[in-house]
Amino acid sequence: MPLLEVEDLRVAYGKIEAVKGISFTVEAGQVVTLIGTNGAGKTTTLRTLSGLLKPLAGKITFDGEVINDIGAHKIVAKGIAHSPEGRRIFPRLTITENLQLGAFLRKDAAGIQEDIERAYTLFPILGERRSQAAGTLSGGEQQMLAMGRALMSRPKLLMLDEPSMGLSPIMMQKIMETITELKSQGTTILLVEQNAQAALSLADHGHVMEIGTIALSGTGQELMHDESVRKAYLGED
């Protein structure tokens, strides 16, 4: 049974339907990516899975339970963490305080401290600057902090929305290496990413979204070698 199952999901903003009946699954331990142009419905899909938007129709099953109608904080408690587009860190709080906020539902102080140290192992630069205000970090470092914060709830599913957006090539590579590292540790990841090449190269499965629908699905490797994907998303003629 998949960890996450999305069936015929439809989501609208007012009268505009942004997601038009998509279905896909995420198996435990996999990296699954949604790629597509801006406005394809990728971010809307993640926001709906994390309870920030209510679906118009369809069914979302996570870890054997239908989660369509439960609040966002309860979805975090069930084990879904969302690192949103634009990072959304708290700029005036320190790095450590931002990480602590990621564990707001937890009561195990020793475990929380252990996970903060794990974030510093994963992202050494954060450890070096732990008492700095998060607003003083570069874009790439803020992205690392957003990912570290999402991991603080010990999620069964980590959702990453555009983690490489606006980053230098070196920072982007670091973020992608971290996703690979998390995968090797058994973290299940649903990745929305504009850089189709990077996303497909590390994904077990991928889905190409176009205007609210899934136009194409396959393994990461299949999609990377698919001619229409190469032309549309990998910048090849």
NUBA-161401 format. One record per residue: residue in one letter; x, y, z of N, C-alpha, C in turn. Coordinates in steps of 0.02 Angstrom, whole numbers, padded with zeros to 5 digits, always signed. Example, Ala and Ser with C-alpha at 12.3 -4.5 7.8 and 13.67 -1.06 7.14 Angstrom:
A+00660-00284+00390+00615-00225+00390+00660-00165+00390/S+00642-00112+00354+00684-00053+00357+00645+00002+00394/
END
This chain:
M+00042-00060+00000+00000+00000+00000+00044+00063+00000/P+00031+00110-00046+00073+00170-00048+00067+00211+00015/L+00119+00249+00031+00117+00294+00088+00067+00350+00074/L+00069+00376+00013+00022+00430-00007-00014+00409-00071/E-00079+00416-00071-00118+00402-00131-00164+00461-00145/V-00157+00490-00203-00198+00546-00225-00243+00520-00281/E-00309+00526-00272-00356+00500-00322-00402+00556-00347/D-00397+00569-00412-00443+00615-00446-00450+00682-00409/L-00393+00710-00388-00393+00772-00348-00409+00832-00392/R-00458+00871-00368-00475+00934-00402-00474+00990-00351/V-00442+01046-00370-00436+01104-00325-00450+01167-00365/A-00488+01213-00335-00504+01275-00371-00489+01335-00327/Y-00470+01390-00360-00467+01456-00328-00528+01493-00355/G-00579+01500-00313-00641+01531-00339-00668+01489-00396/K-00677+01520-00455-00705+01483-00512-00651+01451-00556/I-00589+01466-00540-00535+01440-00582-00510+01374-00554/E-00516+01322-00593-00493+01256-00571-00419+01250-00586/A-00378+01245-00533-00305+01244-00542-00279+01172-00549/V-00315+01125-00517-00297+01054-00523-00359+01017-00545/K-00353+00979-00600-00413+00954-00634-00417+00878-00635/G-00415+00848-00576-00425+00776-00573-00362+00735-00583/I-00312+00748-00541-00249+00710-00547-00246+00652-00498/S-00211+00600-00518-00201+00541-00475-00128+00520-00478/F-00099+00506-00420-00031+00478-00418-00019+00448-00348/T+00033+00409-00342+00050+00379-00277+00124+00393-00261/V+00139+00390-00196+00209+00394-00173+00220+00335-00126/E+00267+00292-00144+00284+00234-00101+00334+00256-00049/A+00332+00225+00009+00380+00240+00063+00451+00232+00038/G+00494+00279+00053+00564+00276+00035+00580+00302-00035/Q+00529+00322-00072+00541+00347-00140+00548+00423-00142/V+00580+00447-00196+00576+00517-00214+00531+00521-00276/V+00477+00558-00271+00431+00568-00328+00432+00642-00343/T+00437+00659-00407+00440+00730-00426+00382+00750-00471/L+00358+00811-00461+00310+00842-00507+00347+00897-00544/I+00349+00892-00610+00381+00945-00649+00329+00976-00695/G+00345+01035-00721+00299+01069-00766+00311+01144-00762/T+00280+01181-00807+00291+01253-00809+00254+01286-00752/N+00265+01351-00743+00228+01390-00694+00154+01388-00711/G+00112+01382-00659+00041+01380-00671+00014+01312-00689/A+00057+01261-00684+00034+01193-00702-00006+01161-00645/G-00001+01189-00584-00039+01162-00527+00003+01125-00477/K+00069+01129-00484+00114+01090-00440+00111+01115-00367/T+00119+01181-00358+00118+01210-00291+00049+01201-00260/T-00003+01211-00300-00072+01201-00276-00081+01130-00249/T-00053+01082-00284-00058+01012-00262-00026+01003-00193/L+00035+01030-00184+00068+01023-00119+00030+01060-00064/R+00005+01118-00080-00032+01157-00029-00096+01120-00008/T-00125+01083-00054-00185+01045-00038-00167+00984+00004/L-00112+00951-00013-00090+00893+00026-00072+00912+00097/S-00048+00973+00107-00029+00993+00176-00086+01027+00212/G-00146+01028+00183-00205+01054+00217-00215+01129+00214/L-00173+01163+00175-00180+01236+00169-00237+01255+00122/L-00253+01210+00075-00310+01220+00030-00357+01161+00037/K-00421+01172+00027-00470+01117+00030-00485+01093-00040/P-00483+01027-00052-00498+01003-00119-00572+01011-00136/L-00584+01020-00201-00652+01024-00227-00681+00954-00230/A-00639+00907-00250-00660+00837-00256-00599+00793-00254/G-00610+00727-00248-00555+00680-00248-00539+00656-00178/K-00489+00614-00173-00473+00583-00109-00397+00582-00099/I-00376+00602-00039-00305+00599-00020-00299+00550+00038/T-00262+00496+00026-00252+00445+00078-00178+00445+00098/F-00164+00454+00163-00096+00455+00187-00089+00404+00243/D-00042+00358+00233-00029+00307+00284-00094+00271+00304/G-00135+00256+00253-00197+00218+00263-00256+00258+00287/E-00249+00324+00293-00304+00365+00319-00321+00421+00271/V-00386+00433+00260-00407+00488+00217-00398+00554+00255/I-00361+00601+00224-00344+00663+00260-00373+00725+00227/N-00422+00717+00183-00452+00774+00147-00474+00831+00192/D-00506+00813+00247-00541+00865+00285-00510+00880+00353/I-00446+00863+00362-00417+00880+00427-00372+00941+00421/G-00364+00978+00475-00326+01041+00473-00252+01031+00461/A-00220+01086+00440-00149+01083+00423-00105+01059+00481/H-00120+01083+00543-00077+01063+00600-00085+00988+00614/K-00145+00961+00601-00156+00889+00612-00119+00848+00559/I-00115+00876+00499-00079+00841+00445-00005+00837+00462/V+00023+00890+00491+00093+00888+00514+00100+00833+00566/A+00052+00829+00612+00055+00778+00665+00050+00708+00636/K+00016+00699+00580+00011+00634+00547+00076+00614+00512/G+00119+00665+00498+00184+00648+00470+00200+00678+00402/I+00164+00731+00382+00182+00765+00319+00212+00833+00337/A+00272+00846+00312+00303+00912+00322+00313+00945+00255/H+00302+01011+00253+00302+01048+00190+00354+01104+00195/S+00403+01102+00151+00451+01157+00147+00428+01200+00088/P+00397+01258+00102+00360+01293+00049+00405+01331+00000/E+00375+01348-00057+00408+01391-00105+00420+01459-00071/G+00479+01487-00083+00494+01552-00051+00519+01545+00020/R+00528+01483+00043+00562+01466+00106+00525+01485+00170/R+00497+01546+00175+00454+01565+00232+00487+01553+00300/I+00550+01570+00305+00582+01565+00371+00564+01627+00412/F+00580+01626+00477+00567+01684+00520+00632+01724+00526/P+00637+01781+00489+00702+01814+00481+00732+01841+00545/R+00689+01861+00594+00717+01892+00655+00737+01841+00707/L+00714+01780+00699+00733+01727+00746+00800+01697+00725/T+00834+01667+00773+00898+01635+00757+00885+01570+00718/I+00939+01544+00691+00935+01480+00655+00909+01426+00702/T+00936+01423+00763+00914+01372+00811+00840+01380+00827/E+00817+01442+00836+00746+01454+00851+00701+01433+00794/N+00723+01446+00732+00684+01424+00674+00677+01348+00673/L+00732+01314+00688+00730+01241+00690+00683+01216+00745/Q+00688+01248+00803+00644+01228+00859+00570+01235+00840/L+00554+01286+00801+00484+01296+00781+00459+01238+00737/G+00506+01207+00701+00486+01149+00661+00464+01090+00703/A+00482+01091+00767+00464+01036+00812+00408+01056+00860/F+00367+01105+00840+00318+01134+00888+00268+01083+00915/L+00257+01027+00879+00209+00978+00903+00241+00925+00949/R+00307+00928+00955+00341+00876+00992+00355+00896+01064/K+00359+00846+01108+00372+00860+01179+00438+00830+01203/D+00472+00792+01159+00533+00756+01180+00595+00800+01172/A+00611+00836+01224+00666+00885+01221+00732+00855+01197/A+00748+00795+01221+00812+00763+01202+00811+00746+01127/G+00755+00721+01103+00748+00703+01032+00752+00765+00988/I+00722+00819+01012+00722+00882+00973+00795+00907+00967/Q+00831+00904+01022+00901+00926+01021+00943+00882+00974/E+00928+00818+00975+00962+00770+00931+00950+00789+00857/D+00887+00807+00842+00870+00823+00773+00899+00890+00751/I+00906+00937+00799+00939+01001+00783+01012+00986+00764/E+01044+00942+00803+01113+00923+00787+01118+00887+00719/R+01066+00848+00704+01065+00813+00640+01061+00864+00582/A+01020+00917+00593+01015+00970+00542+01083+01004+00532/Y+01120+01012+00587+01186+01044+00582+01237+00998+00549/T+01227+00933+00555+01270+00885+00520+01255+00886+00446/L+01190+00889+00430+01168+00891+00360+01189+00956+00327/F+01183+01011+00364+01200+01078+00338+01249+01112+00385/P+01314+01096+00379+01364+01122+00426+01363+01199+00433/I+01348+01234+00378+01348+01307+00380+01297+01333+00431/L+01241+01297+00439+01191+01318+00488+01218+01310+00559/G+01255+01257+00570+01285+01245+00636+01334+01299+00654/E+01373+01321+00604+01423+01373+00616+01390+01439+00635/R+01329+01450+00610+01296+01515+00620+01233+01510+00663/R+01230+01459+00704+01167+01442+00738+01135+01499+00777/S+01176+01546+00803+01146+01600+00843+01133+01664+00802/Q+01146+01660+00736+01132+01718+00693+01058+01722+00677/A+01034+01784+00664+00965+01792+00640+00960+01761+00571/A+00906+01724+00559+00898+01687+00496+00896+01734+00436/G+00873+01797+00447+00869+01845+00392+00936+01865+00365/T+00990+01850+00401+01058+01869+00377+01088+01815+00331/L+01052+01760+00322+01078+01705+00280+01067+01720+00206/S+01109+01689+00164+01098+01694+00092+01037+01653+00073/G+01014+01660+00011+00956+01622-00012+00965+01547-00005/G+01024+01523-00024+01037+01451-00020+01037+01426+00052/E+01067+01467+00096+01069+01448+00167+00999+01449+00198/Q+00957+01497+00176+00888+01499+00199+00850+01437+00175/Q+00866+01414+00115+00833+01354+00089+00853+01293+00131/M+00917+01290+00150+00940+01236+00194+00903+01238+00260/L+00894+01299+00286+00858+01307+00350+00785+01285+00343/A+00753+01303+00288+00683+01283+00277+00677+01207+00274/M+00726+01174+00242+00725+01101+00238+00739+01071+00307/G+00788+01099+00342+00804+01075+00410+00744+01082+00456/R+00709+01138+00451+00650+01150+00493+00595+01099+00478/A+00584+01085+00412+00533+01036+00394+00549+00966+00422/L+00614+00950+00425+00634+00884+00450+00626+00878+00526/M+00618+00935+00560+00614+00934+00633+00551+00900+00659/S+00500+00893+00617+00439+00858+00640+00446+00783+00630/R+00506+00760+00609+00518+00689+00593+00465+00661+00546/P+00458+00693+00487+00403+00675+00443+00411+00606+00410/K+00354+00574+00396+00355+00514+00355+00360+00533+00281/L+00335+00594+00266+00338+00620+00198+00361+00693+00200/L+00416+00707+00164+00442+00775+00160+00423+00804+00092/M+00386+00859+00091+00368+00891+00028+00410+00954+00018/L+00445+00957-00037+00490+01013-00051+00463+01050-00113/D+00448+01115-00104+00422+01154-00160+00476+01202-00186/E+00500+01187-00246+00551+01229-00280+00612+01243-00237/P+00645+01190-00211+00702+01204-00166+00761+01238-00201/S+00767+01233-00267+00825+01263-00299+00811+01332-00329/M+00749+01357-00320+00730+01419-00353+00773+01478-00331/G+00802+01513-00380+00840+01574-00366+00909+01561-00337/L+00931+01499-00337+00996+01484-00306+01052+01482-00359/S+01112+01495-00336+01170+01488-00381+01179+01414-00398/P+01212+01399-00455+01222+01328-00473+01255+01287-00419/I+01303+01317-00383+01339+01280-00330+01291+01264-00273/M+01250+01314-00253+01201+01303-00199+01149+01252-00220/M+01128+01257-00283+01078+01210-00308+01104+01139-00304/Q+01167+01131-00323+01197+01064-00320+01199+01038-00248/K+01214+01083-00201+01215+01063-00130+01146+01039-00107/I+01095+01076-00127+01026+01058-00108+01008+00989-00137/M+01025+00979-00201+01010+00915-00233+01049+00857-00201/E+01111+00871-00181+01151+00820-00147+01119+00803-00079/T+01091+00853-00046+01058+00841+00018+00996+00798+00009/I+00958+00811-00045+00898+00770-00059+00919+00697-00071/T+00974+00688-00107+01000+00620-00119+01020+00587-00053/E+01052+00627-00010+01073+00602+00057+01012+00582+00098/L+00960+00624+00098+00899+00609+00136+00867+00545+00110/K+00867+00539+00044+00838+00478+00013+00877+00416+00037/S+00943+00422+00039+00983+00364+00061+00970+00347+00133/Q+00946+00396+00173+00929+00383+00243+00857+00357+00250/G+00823+00350+00193+00755+00321+00195+00698+00371+00197/T+00714+00436+00190+00661+00487+00190+00621+00484+00126/T+00555+00485+00132+00511+00487+00074+00499+00560+00054/I+00509+00575-00010+00508+00646-00031+00462+00655-00092/L+00420+00707-00087+00382+00730-00145+00410+00798-00164/L+00439+00801-00224+00479+00859-00244+00446+00895-00302/V+00434+00960-00293+00412+01003-00348+00473+01045-00367/E+00491+01043-00431+00555+01074-00450+00552+01098-00522/Q+00573+01162-00532+00576+01190-00600+00634+01160-00639/N+00688+01143-00604+00745+01114-00639+00731+01040-00652/A+00700+01027-00709+00677+00959-00724+00734+00909-00727/Q+00790+00930-00755+00848+00885-00761+00871+00861-00692/A+00879+00908-00646+00902+00890-00579+00850+00846-00544/A+00786+00864-00550+00733+00827-00516+00728+00756-00542/L+00727+00749-00608+00718+00681-00637+00778+00637-00626/S+00838+00668-00621+00898+00626-00613+00899+00592-00545/L+00863+00620-00495+00865+00587-00430+00798+00556-00410/A+00746+00564-00453+00680+00538-00435+00670+00466-00456/D+00634+00428-00414+00613+00361-00434+00558+00366-00486/H+00510+00411-00473+00454+00421-00520+00443+00495-00531/G+00418+00512-00589+00403+00581-00605+00336+00588-00640/H+00305+00646-00632+00242+00662-00666+00249+00731-00696/V+00233+00736-00759+00236+00801-00793+00166+00831-00789/M+00161+00890-00757+00096+00924-00751+00090+00978-00804/E+00032+00981-00835+00017+01034-00883-00054+01059-00869/I-00059+01123-00854-00124+01157-00842-00171+01114-00799/G-00147+01093-00741-00190+01059-00694-00201+00985-00705/T-00168+00957-00755-00176+00885-00766-00107+00852-00768/I-00106+00786-00761-00042+00750-00770-00040+00726-00842/A+00008+00753-00880+00012+00738-00952+00052+00675-00965/L+00098+00660-00919+00145+00605-00932+00173+00581-00865/S+00181+00516-00857+00211+00488-00796+00261+00434-00816/G+00309+00423-00773+00358+00369-00785+00411+00371-00732/T+00461+00327-00739+00518+00332-00693+00557+00395-00711/G+00598+00417-00664+00639+00476-00678+00679+00467-00741/Q+00708+00408-00750+00751+00394-00808+00710+00393-00873/E+00651+00363-00871+00608+00361-00930+00591+00432-00954/L+00572+00474-00906+00552+00542-00925+00612+00582-00949/M+00671+00570-00919+00731+00605-00942+00748+00590-01014/H+00730+00529-01036+00745+00508-01104+00686+00514-01151/D+00631+00541-01126+00571+00549-01168+00580+00612-01211/E+00569+00604-01276+00584+00658-01322+00543+00722-01308/S+00479+00713-01293+00437+00773-01281+00458+00809-01217/V+00480+00771-01167+00504+00802-01104+00570+00838-01117/R+00613+00807-01156+00678+00838-01170+00668+00905-01206/K+00621+00905-01253+00609+00968-01290+00578+01021-01246/A+00526+01001-01208+00488+01051-01169+00523+01074-01106/Y+00559+01028-01072+00583+01045-01005+00658+01042-00997/L+00692+01008-01043+00765+01002-01034+00802+01046-01084/G+00764+01088-01119+00795+01137-01164+00832+01108-01223/E+00808+01050-01246+00841+01019-01304+00796+01023-01365/D+00827+01030-01423+00788+01034-01485+00772+00964-01510/
END
